[in-house]
Amino acid sequence: MTNEFTGVFEREGEWFIGYCPEIAGANGQGRTIDECRESLAAAIKLILEDPVP
């Protein structure tokens, strides 16, 4: 089973910034859009793996 989430990406100078509106706190950054996408995907994975108390 795979999950699909929305990624919003913006360019800030030489960096790309990304976030996922469906998951609070899921943010990523990178020098390229691909690095930013990978960073955001890693953040989403960490948030989803964290058990809720």
PDB file of N, CA, C and O in Angstrom:
ATOM      1  N   MET A   1       0.844  -1.176   0.000  1.00  0.00           N
ATOM      2  CA  MET A   1       0.000   0.000   0.000  1.00  0.00           C
ATOM      3  C   MET A   1       0.891   1.241   0.000  1.00  0.00           C
ATOM      4  O   MET A   1       1.866   1.312   0.748  1.00  0.00           O
ATOM      5  N   THR A   2       0.559   2.197  -0.823  1.00  0.00           N
ATOM      6  CA  THR A   2       1.319   3.452  -0.850  1.00  0.00           C
ATOM      7  C   THR A   2       0.394   4.607  -0.523  1.00  0.00           C
ATOM      8  O   THR A   2      -0.804   4.569  -0.802  1.00  0.00           O
ATOM      9  N   ASN A   3       0.972   5.621   0.067  1.00  0.00           N
ATOM     10  CA  ASN A   3       0.236   6.844   0.380  1.00  0.00           C
ATOM     11  C   ASN A   3       0.685   7.934  -0.573  1.00  0.00           C
ATOM     12  O   ASN A   3       1.851   7.980  -0.965  1.00  0.00           O
ATOM     13  N   GLU A   4      -0.224   8.800  -0.944  1.00  0.00           N
ATOM     14  CA  GLU A   4       0.114   9.945  -1.776  1.00  0.00           C
ATOM     15  C   GLU A   4      -0.244  11.216  -1.022  1.00  0.00           C
ATOM     16  O   GLU A   4      -1.336  11.339  -0.467  1.00  0.00           O
ATOM     17  N   PHE A   5       0.685  12.154  -1.010  1.00  0.00           N
ATOM     18  CA  PHE A   5       0.488  13.423  -0.338  1.00  0.00           C
ATOM     19  C   PHE A   5       0.858  14.553  -1.285  1.00  0.00           C
ATOM     20  O   PHE A   5       1.597  14.357  -2.251  1.00  0.00           O
ATOM     21  N   THR A   6       0.342  15.719  -0.999  1.00  0.00           N
ATOM     22  CA  THR A   6       0.636  16.899  -1.799  1.00  0.00           C
ATOM     23  C   THR A   6       1.946  17.523  -1.349  1.00  0.00           C
ATOM     24  O   THR A   6       2.175  17.699  -0.152  1.00  0.00           O
ATOM     25  N   GLY A   7       2.799  17.855  -2.297  1.00  0.00           N
ATOM     26  CA  GLY A   7       4.030  18.578  -1.999  1.00  0.00           C
ATOM     27  C   GLY A   7       3.970  19.949  -2.648  1.00  0.00           C
ATOM     28  O   GLY A   7       3.717  20.057  -3.848  1.00  0.00           O
ATOM     29  N   VAL A   8       4.198  20.987  -1.876  1.00  0.00           N
ATOM     30  CA  VAL A   8       4.211  22.358  -2.386  1.00  0.00           C
ATOM     31  C   VAL A   8       5.658  22.828  -2.347  1.00  0.00           C
ATOM     32  O   VAL A   8       6.300  22.786  -1.297  1.00  0.00           O
ATOM     33  N   PHE A   9       6.173  23.275  -3.488  1.00  0.00           N
ATOM     34  CA  PHE A   9       7.580  23.659  -3.594  1.00  0.00           C
ATOM     35  C   PHE A   9       7.703  25.098  -4.068  1.00  0.00           C
ATOM     36  O   PHE A   9       6.987  25.535  -4.968  1.00  0.00           O
ATOM     37  N   GLU A  10       8.620  25.822  -3.449  1.00  0.00           N
ATOM     38  CA  GLU A  10       8.883  27.208  -3.799  1.00  0.00           C
ATOM     39  C   GLU A  10      10.381  27.417  -3.869  1.00  0.00           C
ATOM     40  O   GLU A  10      11.147  26.765  -3.160  1.00  0.00           O
ATOM     41  N   ARG A  11      10.784  28.320  -4.722  1.00  0.00           N
ATOM     42  CA  ARG A  11      12.209  28.649  -4.822  1.00  0.00           C
ATOM     43  C   ARG A  11      12.479  29.903  -3.990  1.00  0.00           C
ATOM     44  O   ARG A  11      11.802  30.921  -4.131  1.00  0.00           O
ATOM     45  N   GLU A  12      13.482  29.800  -3.122  1.00  0.00           N
ATOM     46  CA  GLU A  12      13.910  30.917  -2.285  1.00  0.00           C
ATOM     47  C   GLU A  12      15.386  31.168  -2.561  1.00  0.00           C
ATOM     48  O   GLU A  12      16.243  30.539  -1.939  1.00  0.00           O
ATOM     49  N   GLY A  13      15.696  32.067  -3.473  1.00  0.00           N
ATOM     50  CA  GLY A  13      17.088  32.296  -3.841  1.00  0.00           C
ATOM     51  C   GLY A  13      17.664  31.072  -4.509  1.00  0.00           C
ATOM     52  O   GLY A  13      17.154  30.627  -5.538  1.00  0.00           O
ATOM     53  N   GLU A  14      18.724  30.517  -3.938  1.00  0.00           N
ATOM     54  CA  GLU A  14      19.363  29.321  -4.495  1.00  0.00           C
ATOM     55  C   GLU A  14      18.808  28.026  -3.922  1.00  0.00           C
ATOM     56  O   GLU A  14      19.295  26.950  -4.270  1.00  0.00           O
ATOM     57  N   TRP A  15      17.815  28.096  -3.064  1.00  0.00           N
ATOM     58  CA  TRP A  15      17.254  26.915  -2.396  1.00  0.00           C
ATOM     59  C   TRP A  15      15.815  26.682  -2.828  1.00  0.00           C
ATOM     60  O   TRP A  15      15.105  27.605  -3.226  1.00  0.00           O
ATOM     61  N   PHE A  16      15.407  25.425  -2.738  1.00  0.00           N
ATOM     62  CA  PHE A  16      14.008  25.061  -2.887  1.00  0.00           C
ATOM     63  C   PHE A  16      13.493  24.679  -1.501  1.00  0.00           C
ATOM     64  O   PHE A  16      14.165  23.978  -0.744  1.00  0.00           O
ATOM     65  N   ILE A  17      12.303  25.147  -1.190  1.00  0.00           N
ATOM     66  CA  ILE A  17      11.653  24.856   0.084  1.00  0.00           C
ATOM     67  C   ILE A  17      10.367  24.107  -0.244  1.00  0.00           C
ATOM     68  O   ILE A  17       9.636  24.492  -1.156  1.00  0.00           O
ATOM     69  N   GLY A  18      10.093  23.039   0.498  1.00  0.00           N
ATOM     70  CA  GLY A  18       8.881  22.272   0.254  1.00  0.00           C
ATOM     71  C   GLY A  18       8.167  21.930   1.542  1.00  0.00           C
ATOM     72  O   GLY A  18       8.785  21.803   2.599  1.00  0.00           O
ATOM     73  N   TYR A  19       6.850  21.782   1.441  1.00  0.00           N
ATOM     74  CA  TYR A  19       6.067  21.354   2.598  1.00  0.00           C
ATOM     75  C   TYR A  19       4.866  20.555   2.122  1.00  0.00           C
ATOM     76  O   TYR A  19       4.479  20.605   0.955  1.00  0.00           O
ATOM     77  N   CYS A  20       4.298  19.825   3.050  1.00  0.00           N
ATOM     78  CA  CYS A  20       3.130  18.998   2.778  1.00  0.00           C
ATOM     79  C   CYS A  20       1.963  19.551   3.595  1.00  0.00           C
ATOM     80  O   CYS A  20       1.983  19.450   4.822  1.00  0.00           O
ATOM     81  N   PRO A  21       0.944  20.135   2.950  1.00  0.00           N
ATOM     82  CA  PRO A  21      -0.165  20.728   3.704  1.00  0.00           C
ATOM     83  C   PRO A  21      -0.995  19.723   4.504  1.00  0.00           C
ATOM     84  O   PRO A  21      -1.664  20.106   5.463  1.00  0.00           O
ATOM     85  N   GLU A  22      -0.961  18.450   4.126  1.00  0.00           N
ATOM     86  CA  GLU A  22      -1.749  17.450   4.859  1.00  0.00           C
ATOM     87  C   GLU A  22      -1.093  16.985   6.154  1.00  0.00           C
ATOM     88  O   GLU A  22      -1.761  16.413   7.015  1.00  0.00           O
ATOM     89  N   ILE A  23       0.215  17.226   6.300  1.00  0.00           N
ATOM     90  CA  ILE A  23       0.940  16.721   7.466  1.00  0.00           C
ATOM     91  C   ILE A  23       1.671  17.881   8.144  1.00  0.00           C
ATOM     92  O   ILE A  23       2.652  18.401   7.613  1.00  0.00           O
ATOM     93  N   ALA A  24       1.193  18.272   9.298  1.00  0.00           N
ATOM     94  CA  ALA A  24       1.800  19.385  10.030  1.00  0.00           C
ATOM     95  C   ALA A  24       3.259  19.080  10.362  1.00  0.00           C
ATOM     96  O   ALA A  24       3.574  18.002  10.868  1.00  0.00           O
ATOM     97  N   GLY A  25       4.135  20.023  10.078  1.00  0.00           N
ATOM     98  CA  GLY A  25       5.543  19.871  10.411  1.00  0.00           C
ATOM     99  C   GLY A  25       6.375  19.184   9.349  1.00  0.00           C
ATOM    100  O   GLY A  25       7.586  19.045   9.522  1.00  0.00           O
ATOM    101  N   ALA A  26       5.763  18.747   8.247  1.00  0.00           N
ATOM    102  CA  ALA A  26       6.515  18.078   7.176  1.00  0.00           C
ATOM    103  C   ALA A  26       7.084  19.134   6.234  1.00  0.00           C
ATOM    104  O   ALA A  26       6.364  19.709   5.418  1.00  0.00           O
ATOM    105  N   ASN A  27       8.379  19.379   6.359  1.00  0.00           N
ATOM    106  CA  ASN A  27       9.080  20.382   5.564  1.00  0.00           C
ATOM    107  C   ASN A  27      10.363  19.780   5.015  1.00  0.00           C
ATOM    108  O   ASN A  27      10.941  18.871   5.611  1.00  0.00           O
ATOM    109  N   GLY A  28      10.802  20.298   3.871  1.00  0.00           N
ATOM    110  CA  GLY A  28      12.062  19.862   3.279  1.00  0.00           C
ATOM    111  C   GLY A  28      12.739  21.018   2.579  1.00  0.00           C
ATOM    112  O   GLY A  28      12.119  22.049   2.316  1.00  0.00           O
ATOM    113  N   GLN A  29      14.012  20.843   2.280  1.00  0.00           N
ATOM    114  CA  GLN A  29      14.744  21.858   1.540  1.00  0.00           C
ATOM    115  C   GLN A  29      15.856  21.198   0.749  1.00  0.00           C
ATOM    116  O   GLN A  29      16.271  20.082   1.062  1.00  0.00           O
ATOM    117  N   GLY A  30      16.337  21.884  -0.273  1.00  0.00           N
ATOM    118  CA  GLY A  30      17.431  21.363  -1.073  1.00  0.00           C
ATOM    119  C   GLY A  30      17.878  22.374  -2.107  1.00  0.00           C
ATOM    120  O   GLY A  30      17.152  23.318  -2.421  1.00  0.00           O
ATOM    121  N   ARG A  31      19.071  22.176  -2.635  1.00  0.00           N
ATOM    122  CA  ARG A  31      19.604  23.070  -3.675  1.00  0.00           C
ATOM    123  C   ARG A  31      18.922  22.824  -5.020  1.00  0.00           C
ATOM    124  O   ARG A  31      18.882  23.709  -5.875  1.00  0.00           O
ATOM    125  N   THR A  32      18.381  21.605  -5.203  1.00  0.00           N
ATOM    126  CA  THR A  32      17.638  21.283  -6.421  1.00  0.00           C
ATOM    127  C   THR A  32      16.241  20.826  -6.014  1.00  0.00           C
ATOM    128  O   THR A  32      15.998  20.478  -4.858  1.00  0.00           O
ATOM    129  N   ILE A  33      15.331  20.834  -6.982  1.00  0.00           N
ATOM    130  CA  ILE A  33      13.967  20.377  -6.689  1.00  0.00           C
ATOM    131  C   ILE A  33      13.970  18.906  -6.288  1.00  0.00           C
ATOM    132  O   ILE A  33      13.179  18.495  -5.439  1.00  0.00           O
ATOM    133  N   ASP A  34      14.854  18.111  -6.890  1.00  0.00           N
ATOM    134  CA  ASP A  34      14.931  16.688  -6.533  1.00  0.00           C
ATOM    135  C   ASP A  34      15.426  16.495  -5.100  1.00  0.00           C
ATOM    136  O   ASP A  34      14.896  15.655  -4.373  1.00  0.00           O
ATOM    137  N   GLU A  35      16.442  17.268  -4.685  1.00  0.00           N
ATOM    138  CA  GLU A  35      16.921  17.193  -3.295  1.00  0.00           C
ATOM    139  C   GLU A  35      15.814  17.603  -2.338  1.00  0.00           C
ATOM    140  O   GLU A  35      15.641  16.986  -1.287  1.00  0.00           O
ATOM    141  N   CYS A  36      15.073  18.629  -2.688  1.00  0.00           N
ATOM    142  CA  CYS A  36      13.980  19.098  -1.841  1.00  0.00           C
ATOM    143  C   CYS A  36      12.893  18.038  -1.722  1.00  0.00           C
ATOM    144  O   CYS A  36      12.375  17.793  -0.632  1.00  0.00           O
ATOM    145  N   ARG A  37      12.550  17.414  -2.835  1.00  0.00           N
ATOM    146  CA  ARG A  37      11.529  16.363  -2.836  1.00  0.00           C
ATOM    147  C   ARG A  37      11.960  15.193  -1.960  1.00  0.00           C
ATOM    148  O   ARG A  37      11.154  14.659  -1.199  1.00  0.00           O
ATOM    149  N   GLU A  38      13.229  14.790  -2.064  1.00  0.00           N
ATOM    150  CA  GLU A  38      13.743  13.693  -1.235  1.00  0.00           C
ATOM    151  C   GLU A  38      13.732  14.066   0.243  1.00  0.00           C
ATOM    152  O   GLU A  38      13.392  13.244   1.094  1.00  0.00           O
ATOM    153  N   SER A  39      14.104  15.306   0.544  1.00  0.00           N
ATOM    154  CA  SER A  39      14.111  15.781   1.928  1.00  0.00           C
ATOM    155  C   SER A  39      12.695  15.795   2.502  1.00  0.00           C
ATOM    156  O   SER A  39      12.481  15.392   3.645  1.00  0.00           O
ATOM    157  N   LEU A  40      11.737  16.257   1.713  1.00  0.00           N
ATOM    158  CA  LEU A  40      10.340  16.279   2.156  1.00  0.00           C
ATOM    159  C   LEU A  40       9.816  14.860   2.352  1.00  0.00           C
ATOM    160  O   LEU A  40       9.130  14.585   3.337  1.00  0.00           O
ATOM    161  N   ALA A  41      10.128  13.965   1.433  1.00  0.00           N
ATOM    162  CA  ALA A  41       9.684  12.568   1.565  1.00  0.00           C
ATOM    163  C   ALA A  41      10.241  11.940   2.833  1.00  0.00           C
ATOM    164  O   ALA A  41       9.536  11.197   3.515  1.00  0.00           O
ATOM    165  N   ALA A  42      11.503  12.229   3.159  1.00  0.00           N
ATOM    166  CA  ALA A  42      12.113  11.697   4.382  1.00  0.00           C
ATOM    167  C   ALA A  42      11.415  12.261   5.617  1.00  0.00           C
ATOM    168  O   ALA A  42      11.192  11.539   6.589  1.00  0.00           O
ATOM    169  N   ALA A  43      11.071  13.546   5.583  1.00  0.00           N
ATOM    170  CA  ALA A  43      10.371  14.159   6.726  1.00  0.00           C
ATOM    171  C   ALA A  43       9.001  13.529   6.921  1.00  0.00           C
ATOM    172  O   ALA A  43       8.600  13.244   8.049  1.00  0.00           O
ATOM    173  N   ILE A  44       8.285  13.312   5.831  1.00  0.00           N
ATOM    174  CA  ILE A  44       6.961  12.688   5.920  1.00  0.00           C
ATOM    175  C   ILE A  44       7.085  11.281   6.493  1.00  0.00           C
ATOM    176  O   ILE A  44       6.302  10.887   7.357  1.00  0.00           O
ATOM    177  N   LYS A  45       8.065  10.528   6.015  1.00  0.00           N
ATOM    178  CA  LYS A  45       8.264   9.157   6.504  1.00  0.00           C
ATOM    179  C   LYS A  45       8.534   9.151   8.011  1.00  0.00           C
ATOM    180  O   LYS A  45       7.960   8.339   8.736  1.00  0.00           O
ATOM    181  N   LEU A  46       9.399  10.048   8.487  1.00  0.00           N
ATOM    182  CA  LEU A  46       9.703  10.113   9.919  1.00  0.00           C
ATOM    183  C   LEU A  46       8.466  10.455  10.739  1.00  0.00           C
ATOM    184  O   LEU A  46       8.241   9.867  11.796  1.00  0.00           O
ATOM    185  N   ILE A  47       7.673  11.392  10.265  1.00  0.00           N
ATOM    186  CA  ILE A  47       6.475  11.790  11.002  1.00  0.00           C
ATOM    187  C   ILE A  47       5.484  10.622  11.069  1.00  0.00           C
ATOM    188  O   ILE A  47       4.897  10.372  12.121  1.00  0.00           O
ATOM    189  N   LEU A  48       5.297   9.910   9.960  1.00  0.00           N
ATOM    190  CA  LEU A  48       4.345   8.811   9.941  1.00  0.00           C
ATOM    191  C   LEU A  48       4.812   7.605  10.753  1.00  0.00           C
ATOM    192  O   LEU A  48       3.989   6.829  11.239  1.00  0.00           O
ATOM    193  N   GLU A  49       6.122   7.446  10.904  1.00  0.00           N
ATOM    194  CA  GLU A  49       6.643   6.329  11.700  1.00  0.00           C
ATOM    195  C   GLU A  49       6.586   6.586  13.196  1.00  0.00           C
ATOM    196  O   GLU A  49       6.645   5.642  13.985  1.00  0.00           O
ATOM    197  N   ASP A  50       6.472   7.850  13.604  1.00  0.00           N
ATOM    198  CA  ASP A  50       6.469   8.216  15.018  1.00  0.00           C
ATOM    199  C   ASP A  50       5.153   7.786  15.654  1.00  0.00           C
ATOM    200  O   ASP A  50       4.089   8.247  15.238  1.00  0.00           O
ATOM    201  N   PRO A  51       5.206   6.913  16.652  1.00  0.00           N
ATOM    202  CA  PRO A  51       3.961   6.466  17.295  1.00  0.00           C
ATOM    203  C   PRO A  51       3.306   7.610  18.078  1.00  0.00           C
ATOM    204  O   PRO A  51       3.976   8.405  18.738  1.00  0.00           O
ATOM    205  N   VAL A  52       2.008   7.661  17.984  1.00  0.00           N
ATOM    206  CA  VAL A  52       1.233   8.668  18.709  1.00  0.00           C
ATOM    207  C   VAL A  52       0.943   8.130  20.106  1.00  0.00           C
ATOM    208  O   VAL A  52       0.445   7.013  20.244  1.00  0.00           O
ATOM    209  N   PRO A  53       1.250   8.918  21.157  1.00  0.00           N
ATOM    210  CA  PRO A  53       0.998   8.417  22.519  1.00  0.00           C
ATOM    211  C   PRO A  53      -0.468   8.299  22.844  1.00  0.00           C
ATOM    212  O   PRO A  53      -0.824   7.893  23.950  1.00  0.00           O
TER     213      PRO A  53
END
